[in-house]
Each structure stands twice: as C-alpha cells, then as structure tokens.
Amino acid sequence: MNSIILIAGARLQVVLLLVFSAYMLLRGHNAPGGGFIGGLIAATGFVVYAIACGTEDARKALRFDPGSIAGAGLGIALFAGVMAVFWGDALFTGQWLFIGATEDSKGIPLSSVLIFDIGVYLVVLGAILSITFALEEAV
Amino acid sequence: MSWYLTLPLVIPFAAAITAYLMRRSHLGRWVSIIGSSLGLAASIALMIVVLDQGVVAGQMGNWPAPFGITLVADLLSAVMVLITAITGFAVAIYALGDITERQEELGYHALFQILLAGVTGAFLTGDLFNLYVWFEVMLIASFGLLILNGGKEQIDGGVKYVALNLISTILFLTGIGLLYGMTGTLNFADLALKVEGVENQGLLTVVAMMFMVAFGVKAAVFPLFFWLPAAYHTPSFAVSAVFAGLLTKVGVYALIRMFTMVFDHDIGFTHTVLLWVACFTMVIGVLGAAAQSDFRKILSFHIISQIGYMILGLALMTPLALMGAVFYLVHHIIVKANLFLIAGIAKRLTGGTEVYQIGGLYKSAPFLAILFLIPAFSLAGFPPLSGFWAKYIIVKATLDVEMWFVAFIALAVGLMTIYSMTKIWAEAFWKPHPKGIEPELKTLPNKAAQLIPVAGLAVLTIIIGLNPEPFVIFAERTTAQLLDPSPYIAAVLGVTP
C-alpha cells in the first residue's frame, strides 16, 4: 500500500504504541498489564508500520531479526527464573531490591519479576512479528 | 527447592535458546549435543538422589503446595527423565548425520531441545494443570519438528497429528476443569487425598474416563491411535526416533500416574475398560503392522501394539503387572528409538524405506544387520534380550490372576510381532537389492555419528537383557511407590505443612 496519509499517520502511531507498550509493561505488576500485553501492543506498532511502509522497512526499523528477539526474550525470562538460585531460593522465586527504602516507604522496588516480564515482552514481540512479517511477505 | 529437580528442565531450555541464536552458524548441533550430555548428567544425578532419599519434591517460586507448581520425582519420574535424557543424547548425536543444514537454519536443534524439556517437564510435574502446559510445549515443539522444511506429505501428517492431539487437549482441559470443580485442587498428591471425599463418585468416574480418553489419544491406544501411523513415517529419522521413543510414553506415564494415584476409586470399572483397550490395542496394532510394507510404518504400528502391553500392566493393577508395565516402558523407549534410527541408516544405504524395494543389507552391511537384530528380537520378546523379560513379567501377571484368554492374546501378539520383524529382515536385509545396489556402510556420510548411538542403545538393550535383576528390583521398588502413594504425598504436602 502506498498512501501518504497512512504513512504519516503510521509514524505517529508507532511512537505512541511503543511508548504505551512500555507503560503497560511497567504497570503490570500490580495493575492490569504486563509483558504479554505490552509485547502485543509493541508488535501492533511494528505491524502498522509494516502495512504502511512495507515489511522491508519495518525489519530495518526493528534492527534485529524477530526470531532472535524471541530467542533472547526466552533467555532473559529463563535467567530471571534461574536468578533465584543465587539467593538460595527455589526456581522462579521473585527477588526484590528496594532502592532508597525507608521505614514508611518502599523506595523504588526492582524485582526479578520485572526481568521475567521483559523477557515475556520480547518473546511475544518477536514471535508475533516473525509470523506477521512472514505472512505479509508471502502474500 | 534443590537444583537436582530443576536442572533437567533448565538445561534443555538453555540449550534451546543458545542453539536458536546460533542457528545460522550451524554451531547449534554442538550446543545440542553438549546440552543433551549435561542433561543426561543432571538426570543421572536426580536418579542417584531419588534412589538415596526416596521421593523428592520442590515448589517453584516458593509457593507452597497445593497452590503453587510442584516438581516432584519418585522413582518412576526419575527413571523416565533418565531414559528421556539417554534417548535425547543418542538422537542429538545421530542428528549430526541426519539433519540438513536448511533444517538447522530453521531451528531444528532449538525445537528438539524444547521437545526434550517438554517431555521431562511432563514427567517431573506434580500438578495436573502444569502437566497440561508441558503437553502443550511438547505439542508445539513436535509440530514444528514434523513440518520443518517439509513438503506436502509432512504437512499432511502434521495436520492430522495436531488435529487429533488438540481434541485430546480439549478433553484434558475439560476434565481438569470438572475435577477442579469437584475437589478444588489440581495437585496430584492433594487430589489423591481429596478424591475419596467427593460426594458424587459417579461423576468422578465420568471425569476419569475423560482423562482416559485424553491420555489415550496421547498414548495412541485403540481406538484413538490414528494420528500416529499417519504422522510418524513423514519427518526426518532423528525426529521420528525421538517421537517413537518418547511421545506416546508420556501418555502412558500420565495414565499410570493418574490411574494408580488419583482414580483408584472404581477399579472394577475403569481398569476393566483399560483391560479391553489394552487387548484391542495389542491386536489391532500388530495386525496393522502386518499389513504395512514401509519400514517406518511397520514400526509405527508396533508402537501401538506395544503400548497395549503397558496398558495391560496398568489394567491388571497387581504389583507384578505394574512392575511389568514399568519395565516395559523403559525397555520399549530404548528399543523403539533405536529401530527408527536404524531405519534411517537403512534408507540412506539403500535409497528407500519400502521394504519390497530395498534389500541386500545383510550381505554388504552385516554390522548393521546385527545392530538391527538386537532391538528387533528384543521387541519381539526373544530371550535373553530386554523385551523377553518385559513380556515375561506381563504374561506371568496375567496368568497369576488367571486371565487365560488375555495371556493368550499377549503371547499371540508376540508371535505376530516376530512375523513383521521377519518381514523386514527377509526383505530389507536378506534378499538382494532389486536394483543390484550393494549398500555398504563405507558410503554412509558421517558414519560414526550414526552408528555410535545405534550401537550404544543396542548395548543398553543387551545389558538389560543379560542382567535383568537390578532392573527388576528397581521396577519392584517403583511399583511399591506407585501402589502406596503416601511417601509421595508426604514429600509434596509436607508431613507438617
């Protein structure tokens, strides 16, 4: 498809969708959201871009092969699970780090759960994009 | 949770990820071999721990049972994990000479390792829903392996395979839902305690039958086996070997686990159904094999008939019969995977798998002929190979409960098995090649990689055959754990929770 309106609109949308996907990923621990839905939203962004500008451009914008993104994501998720072993806990036990925690505030809570979610995000992004790009190119 | 429960799962996943990221450089094959050998070491360690300490359990993510996901290894789980690792290791080496570079680029090694992880997970999990998840992991990986760089034939087999397995999955999930509604738990150990208190025992039997059908499809029992001969002769030989060895056995394992631990409330009904299923499976499988002329199709039908023996052991539910089922399970995985690997070598030497169109292997490749004879005779139940002891225990168990007719069927099926093996032997090995080809092992590309795993598995068959005592004692201990699940329950739920 070669429509200037679509291309101009898509550029704007892609940015918004990617930012929104990061927001969804981060709010996921205590509110609706998380890695899976975040990955889906980010994938939507690249799919919109691929429809507007073609998969070749979309692949370039992605920079990495979608399959490898999924593989790396799986690796990050596995690492987040195995990390617990260093603290002597069972596999996939959440590890928490509270930066600047005081008596009445928890500071900035960072956890291995977030790392796992980032892994899921990448797996979903990579998997969805490998499928849609392949379909788009086959049509 | 201790590392020995998680390592057999973490290692194949790590290997899969590494192999996938390296798929273009063809280093994946070495990652796969290293991963499989580490996995083998981990499962040996698990076996030693279980032999030493009895049932071991761990809670993933520190969520206590029955709420979290439990990993648990009793002797049955440990031996299945070990045999999975052995098969995986052998096939990973064999893949050096079997898998094309194109298949590697598409991610063969990653899928293979994920399949191993799925099978191992199914054996180790102590939670019904988690078992479903591992079934899905297996299904996805095996579908990928089936159609990897395949043509029409592979897609055709793959679609039948997935369609029928999805039906099984839906039934499984429905059964899980109903069981959860009745008992409020999905943990095996907790279920074993709570099913007795269920008010509506009739409904429980209905759910038990749903699980029987769901696992029956996975195990390829009569009349649910049609996906197996439709799919197993299509993929590359390394893939079909690992399928033939492991996939159906996961179904058998799930049946044994559920119908000894959870669904033992109405043995008179459920296990009578299993008994009939077992008899039909044995007979139909072996008759199907007699009608085939393709090397791998004959072997595929034999998987079905052999599954019948294992189900028979479960159906009788006596200690001796269960022991036979466990022994059979272990023996069958080794022998069956090996026969499929040999079929691959035979195809590369003679150019086909249709036994009437190939030949001459005995004269020009006598070493391969010997390697074929060992698993083939073992499958048919010749003394002193492993299959003889497996069949002997099962038949003895049927005679002990005075089911003469069932014993007769089991023996007759054994005889029919010899018929099919003789057909392969006479056509593919004995008669000269119709096109005058003299298939010599010298011509085999990457000869060592293909022959070493075959020889290794054959040696294992002989070891079990000539020295069955430790294996029988081991199977006896396994059976004792199956019939008395209290150590299992104590390990999972904790004596003082």
Interface residues (C-beta under 8 A of the other chain):
Chain A: G67 S68 G71 A72 L74 G75 L78 G81 V82 A84 V85 D89 A90 L91 F92 T93 G94
Chain B: M1 W3 T6 V10 F13 A14 A16 I17 T18 Y20 L21 G58 Q59 M60 G61 N62 G107 A110
